[in-house]
Amino acid sequence: MTISVGDKIPAATVTTMTDEGPQPVNSEDFFGGRKVVLFGVPGAFTPTCHNQHLPGFVRHLDALKAKGVDTIACLSVNDVFVMDAWAKSSGAADAVTFLADGNAELTKAMGLELDASGFGMGTRSQRFAMVVDDGVVQMISVEPQAGQAEVSGAEAILNAL
């Protein structure tokens, strides 16, 4: 069952890269007590993710913060080292928190997994964006078609806030 408005973010552990190396992140702690825009992508460095989805959130960082967003986070079913390389190469490391969901634990718990085995990518995340306030989903948009970042793009989220 797919997570929806009014649902609490499920308990799961993802990973982020810090100066001290990979660190586990408990979803309940991460989303608790603040407003987070979480966007999920099928894969780091993939064309739509890298060229359209991520850049919009970097470009609109200040406008999103002005609407009360505390944190912007990107979730992908990639390992923490790939997510760290993407954060650095994209120049988005200071704007976005990159969350590696290497085993798709959080992605599956939210019902947002995607079978991309036909493309040799295995289990991935659907492309989505949501606003989470103190751990509760306030809005969510899932892209209906592959290769698009429209309903889950930064502009759409900004307009919804």
Secondary structure, DSSP 8 states (H G I E B T S, - for coil): ----TT-B----EEEEEETTEEEEEEHHHHHTTSEEEEEEES-TT-HHIIIIIHHHHHHTHHHHHHTT--EEEEEESS-HHHHHHHHHHHT-TTT-EEEE-TT-HHHHHTT-EEE-GGGT--EEE--EEEEEETTEEEEEEE-SSTT--STTSHHHHHHH-
